[in-house]
Amino acid sequence: MTSLNTLADELLLQIGHNIRDRRRNLDLSNFSLVSHRLRNIGQECLLSQPTLNILHVPKLMLELWRRPWILPQIRRLKLWSRSKGRNYAALPEHLLDLGSLRIFYLTSKAQDTWREHERRPCPAHIINMAEFMQFCFKTIDKVATDEKKAAMWVIALEKDAVPALLAILLSALPNLEELRCTSSWIMDSQLFNALKYRKESIVTTSDLDADYLQDVVSLLKPRLQVLEFPTDFRGAVFNPKPYPMFDFRSFKLIKELSVSMTVLDYGATHPRTRLRGLADPVMVLPSSLEILRISEATGTTANFINDLCLAKKKFRFRSLRRIELFFLNTKDIITEDASALLSPTPATEIPKMCKDTNIELLMHFPATKMKVRSLGQSPWVLRDEGLLVQAQEQLFFRRQLRSLKLLPSWSDAIDVEFDAEGDINMENCF
C-alpha cells in the first residue's frame, strides 16, 4: 500500500507547493516536523515561495545563500510589515517650512509626530561570516552603477541591513516575476522610493541614503509581471502638487498591478470646487496592464475609472481586461461621499463605464470601514478564501470594544461581479 514516505521527492515537492493559503508558513512548518525527509522537502517549499515579514529578510538571505540552487526557482516573493508599534519621531525641521505639506496621521498620537523607519544593524553572526559577506560584496559590485552607490550600499549593509540585504536578494533572483507587498508599510519599502514621480512627491524617514536601490529597481523593471504596492502610508508626508506620487510606466511587462487609492490621489485640491486631484492613468499606469486592483477605493474612484476607460477608448491600455475595486467603506457612505464631491455614483456608474470598454469588473463594498493594514492581509486573498466578511466582522467588533463612541450599525457587505458585456456574473450580500 502506498504511503506518504513512499512517494517520490518530486511528488512531495508538488504537494508542498500546492499549499498556498494564508496559513501556508505554519502548514509547511508542521509538514516539516513529520520526518527528517519531509523536513528537507518542507524547507525547500518554504524557501522557493517566500512569504515573510520584511524584517526577517536577513535570515531568508542567509538560508538562500546556503541553498543557491533554490534562487532560480523563486518566481514569487511576498513581504509584509506593520507600522503599529513602531517608534515615533519628531517631524524633521526642514519639512516644517513646507506649509503646503499634508501629513497623514491615522493614529491616536499627537499630530506633531510621525512614524520613524528603524535602522537595524546587520546581526553580528552574519557580518562575521566572511564567505557570505564576500558574496554580498560581489553582488554590489555587479549591480551598482557607480562607486558612490556601491559605497552607500556597503555602509547600509552594516547599519541598515534590511533594505540592503533585500536589495541583494532581489538582485540574486533571476526569474522573479511577482512582488507582493500589499500588507507592507511604506517606510519599510525604501525600494519603491525609486518609483516616485518626482523626488518631492512623498517624503518618508526611509528616504535617507537609499539611492543605491534605484539600480535594483532597474533590474526588476524588465522582469516583474505582478506588483502589489504597499498600502500602509502611516507617517508619510505628501506634497500636494498637481502631479502623481508614483509612476509605474517603466515596468514594461506588468500584467497585474494592485495599489491603494491613496497612491492615485496625489492631494491637490481645486481652489473653488475643493475636489481632490486624481492621477492621470496615462501618466502612472503601465501600458501592458491586464488586471488593475484598487484597495481602499473612495467616492472619487469613479472619476479615475472614467479617465481610465476613456484612455482605453483612445487605444491606450489595450490589454486591460479586468478591474477589481475593494472600497474603503460601506456602499451608503461611499455613495454619500461621491455625491458631496460631485462625483459619479460608483455603484451604478462604474459598471456602465466598464461595459462600454468591455472590461470585467468586481466591486466589493464592505460591511464596515476596511483598511488593508487593519485586515493584515490583501482583501482579494481573503475573498478568494471566503474569509473577507468574517475579517470585517472581527474589525467591527474590535472597534466596538475599543471605542467609547457609538459606531455605525452593521451593514451588509455587497460583492458584485460583471463580465465584459456588463452582465452580472455574481452578486452577494452577506
RARABEL-V385520 format. One line per field, one symbol per residue. phi: phi as a letter, one per 20 degrees, with the letter a starting at -180 (. if undefined). psi: psi as a letter, one per 20 degrees, with the letter a starting at -180 (. if undefined). burial: I if it has 9 or more other C-alpha atoms within 8 Angstrom, else O. A space follows every 10 residues. Layout:
phi: ???
psi: ???
burial: ???
This chain:
phi: .fcgfeffgf fffffffeec ffeggfffff gfefbfffff ffffffeecf cbfgfeggff ffffffcffe gfffdccdcb acefnefdbf fgffeffefe fddecebeff eecbfdfeed ffgfffffeg ffffffffff ffefebffff ffffffgedc ffffffffff fedfdfcccd cgedegfedg geffeffcge fbccfefflc ffffffffff gedfdccdeg dedgnfddef dfbfeccdff efdfdcccce fgfedenfcf fdemfffdff gfeceffefd cddcelfcfe ffffffffff fffemelfef cbcccdffcf ffffffffff eldffgfdef gfffffdldf ccccdfebgc effffmafff ffffemdfff ffffffffff feeeefegff dffdcccdef enefebcccd
psi: pprhiiqqhh hhhhghhioj aikgggghgh hiigrhghgh gghhgghimp orphijgggg hghhhimhih giioipppqq rqhpjrqqqq pqhihhinhi qpponmrirq jjqrqpppoo qpqhhghing gghhgghhgg hhgpirhghg hhggghhhhm hghghhgggh hjnhjphpoo kgkqphhilh hihijpgqhj gpprijhplk hhihhghhhh gjgphppoqq iokpiqppom rlqrgqojhi oijphppprq hhhiojiqqp hgikppqqqp hhihqqijph pppoqkqaii hhgghghghh hhhkkqlhip ippppoqhar gggggggggh jkqqoghhhg hgghghjlpq pppoorirpo qhhhhjqphh ghghjkjghg hhgggghghg hhqirpqqqp qpppoppqah ijqpgppqp.
burial: OOOOOOIOOO OIIOOIIOIO OOOIIOIIIO IIIOOOOIII IIIIIIIIII IIIIOIIIOI IIOIOOOOOI IIOIIIIIII IIIOOIOOOO IOOOOOOOOO IIOIOOOOOO OOIIIIIOOO IIOOOIIOOO OIIOOIIOII OOIIOOOOII OIIIIIIIII IIIIIIIIII IOIOIIIIII IIIIIIIIII IOOIOIIOOO IIIIIIIOOI OIIIIIIOII IIIIIIIIII IIIIIIIIII OOOIIIIIIO IIIIIIIIII IOIIIIIIII OOOOOIIIII IIIIIIIIII IIIIIIIIII IIIIIIIIIO IIOOOIIOOI IIIIIIIIII IOOIIIIIIO IOIIIIOOII IIIIIOIIII IIIIIIIIOI OIIOIOIIIO OIIOOOIIIO IIIOIIOOOI OOOOOOOOOO OOIIIIIIII IIOIOOIOOO
